[in-house]
């Protein structure tokens, strides 16, 4: 369970926006696969939000990738959710039950693409 604090470059608008995402993931048994849920928010003029399902795979002990298909919507009216997929890579650094991970992400929406980089802070349990 954790939060990632990021800077996102919105390619189509040529602007940077701060962002964050909360997620909860569980490993599937002792496998390298994980499943979870994610909420992302970019703090921009459009009020970008996304709700996703997280599909995670640990490539190596500390390097993981995830694909998060879901729905994206803005705070602007009218409410029109659109399909989105986020692809993320994180290098997991564990200190006891805390993880501090550099993270990069690319998101592909029907009408927008953004690239994000930041740090993930999480709690292992």
N, C-alpha and C positions, 0 to 999 in steps of 0.2 A: 504494500500500500504506500502511495507516495504522491508527491507533487513535483512537477518540473517547471522551473522558471526559465523562460526563453525570450529571445529576441526573434521576431519573425519578419522575413522579407516577403512582402506581397508583390510578386513578380508583375502582375498585370497593372498594378497601381504605381509601381516603382517607389514604394514607401516601406519604412520599418515600423513595426508595432510591437509593444511588449505583449507577452502572452504567458499563459500557464495551462497546465493540464493536471487533473487529478486522475489517478487510476488505481485499480485494485486488480491484482493478478494472482493466480494460484497455479503452481506447477501441477501437472497431471501425473500423480504418483511420483516415481523416481525417474521419470523420463525427462528429456530436454525440452518438452513442450509445456506451454502454459496457456491459460485462458483467463480472460477478465473483461472489465468494463472501463471506459475512459470518458471523461468530460473535458473538452478543450475550450478555452476562451482566449480570443485575441482582442486586445483593447484598442480598437480602431474606430473610425467614424461609422462603420457599418454594424458594429456590435456582433462580430462573428462568434458563433457557438458551434460545437459539434458533440454529438453523442455517438460512441463507437463501441464495437466489440473488439477486444484485444486478442490476437492470435500471436503468441510469442514462441520463439525458438532460440535456445542457447547454442550458439555455434561452438564456442569454447567455454572454458570455465567462467570467464569474466565478460565475454563479448556476447551480446544478445541482439537479435533483430525481431521486430514485430511488424505485423500488418494489421491495421485497424480499420476495417470497413464500417461505415456508419452513415449518419445523417448530419448535414450541416445546415444551419439556418442563421439568419441575421436578426438583430433586434428591430430592424426596420419593418414596417407594415407594407404589404400583407405578409402573413406567415406562409412561407413556401419552402419547406425542407427540400434539400437536394442531396444526392448521393455524394459520398466523399470516401477517399481512401488515404490513410496516413501510413507512411513507411518510416520506421524509426530504427536507429542503431544506438546502443548504449554500451559503455564500458563500465561494468559494475565493480565498484570498490567498496568492499564490506569492512566496516569497523564495528566489531561486536554485532549488534542487531540493527545497526544503522547502515544505509548505503548512500554513498555520495558518488553520483555517476555523471560524467560528461555525456551529453546526448545530442544527436542531430536527427532532423526529421524533414521529410518532404511530404506535402499534402497536395492532393489533386482533386479539385472540385469541378463541377460542371462549368463554372464561370470564373474560376480562380485557381492559381497555384501559389503556394507559399513554402518557403524554406525556413527552418527554425534551427537554432543552436542554443544550448543552455546547459543547465545543471539540474539533475534529478536528485531529490532528497527523499529517502524512503525508510520505512520501518519493516524489518523482516520478522515474521512470526510463523 
